[in-house]
Amino acid sequence: MNPGVLATDGSGRITAWNPRAQAILGYTRDDVLGWRLHRLLHPDDEGGTPPERERRLMRVLRTGVPDHADSVRFLHQDGRPVMCSWSSAPIYAGDRDGKGRDPGPMAGAVIVFQDTADLLAVERERRDRTAQVQRANTRLALVAEITTVLSSTLNETEALRRLVRLVVPALGDWAEVDLLRPDGGLEPVAGTHRDLSADGAACLDEPTAVLPRTPRDRLAQVLRSGTTLVVNGRADVRGDEPAAAAKREFLRVMDAHSAIVTPLAARGEVYGALALGRSRPGQDYGPEDRLVVEDIARRTGLVLANARLFAAQRNTAEAMQRSLLTPLPQPGLLQLQARYVPAARAGWVGGDWYDAFSLSNGTTGLVIGDIVGHDLRAAARMAQVRNMLRALAWDLDGPPSSVLERLDGVMAAVSDAEMATAVFARIERSAAGIWNLRWCNAGHPPPLLITRAGGTRFLDEHGMLLGNPELTGTRPDTVRALPPYSTVLLYTDGLIETRGTDLTDRLTGLRHQSARLSRLPLHHLCDRLLERMEPSGEDDVALLAVRIPG
């Protein structure tokens, strides 16, 4: 057995002694057999030994009742006290009635005891293991939270600011992130310190304004080697060699007693470094800390890689889309302005387009349209339809509906474009000097007429969509006189459609906002209208506005 075990007779003399009891108290079995039990008890603090009847350990021999206690001082063979916990139980002579109802006279006692130092060591080990598990769980929860928070944004700067808020004070008293610039230099982009605010998590827009600037040579070492640098305790960094001196200087400049710097890398490319430090002594970074910080750095590196890939895809998509949107003409006294806002989602090159061009009869043609889809194929189809519409509008001198009818047939014959919506309009000036809008709407959101005084009206006469041969019906032509200084607004559905809102409410909002902005210069009107309408970003937005002269 692991604990010590001894037995006594009815008078309290030792009759049995196991090897573990010898290991605890030093006496052999031959030493103690026949001793009275009280000889194993250490004297009390005053040096006296109470009579046997006053010893709780001996009570079982008087009462026959089992007992236990957490501590009693036994006397070791070398004279020192050994604090032990113990349990006692009586030993009976036998079954006198043969039925188990009368155990017979008490013949002695058995006492099981264990060194409390062993128990304390076991308890200490248990507490240490529990604390280790709790620390591991806390760190796993931190890593999981960081992963969730970082993956919720593709904005590089915002991701890094969120990172430093999460690692302080959990992993350090301060944190800083430096990124590599295209010229090879380093730029601090996020930093925080536990003392900057009540919650210890304020993020610095200019991290070096309060935080000490991380020594560039240390960062350069980490970035070149791709390995983590851990420096613990200024006093512990001894030696006269350059490496030791550099580490001491690193801690001095960072005002830290311990620090860790690890690269932010993913897919073979290093993007920067994460530096963490603890300013108080006795809080060195250990192997477990290093593993956690490196894991966080790897995840952050992937976030940076994805953010930059997203930005590259977005820039490519936007550049392609804008290359398909030609510069606007400025025909005579007419003013034209256009805006294009790409969808927020990476790779979404929409099929929205606007166009304005001079026609063979001297009038100005206006187009706003939307091809089904949000990818490169939609953009390519949009380019096909746009170019075909331009050519047909130049060649045909008939009403706008005839141009859209021809376009419908050409789309079915020579293009793989599917359904589309569009408005084709002409701005015409009569011999009397009156400006007119002549248009045909193929299933597109209605143009909006805005007067200088703030009056608004949707020009909502419309017909069937383009590109669907199963649809039957007509596309009416409509003409409306345009008041002096009025504005005609053409737009795509990305301006008015938002998930979870009623389309009628959004159209009403467009009228109200346009009325408030009616007297602004045309370029300001377009910019302010986009700001106030707050497109959701789920779809791209094209906007074309024409201001009629006085």
Helices and strands as residue ranges (DSSP letters): E 4-9, E 14-17, H 19-25, H 29-32, G 37-40, G 52-54, G 56-58, H 59-63, E 67-75, E 81-92, E 106-115, H 116-150, H 156-167, E 174-180, E 186-193, E 203-204, G 207-209, H 216-225, E 229-232, H 242-254, E 258-266, E 269-278, H 287-323, E 335-341, E 352-358, E 364-371, H 376-395, H 400-414, E 420-429, E 435-442, E 448-450, E 456-458, E 477-482, E 487-491, G 493-495, H 503-516, H 522-533, E 541-547
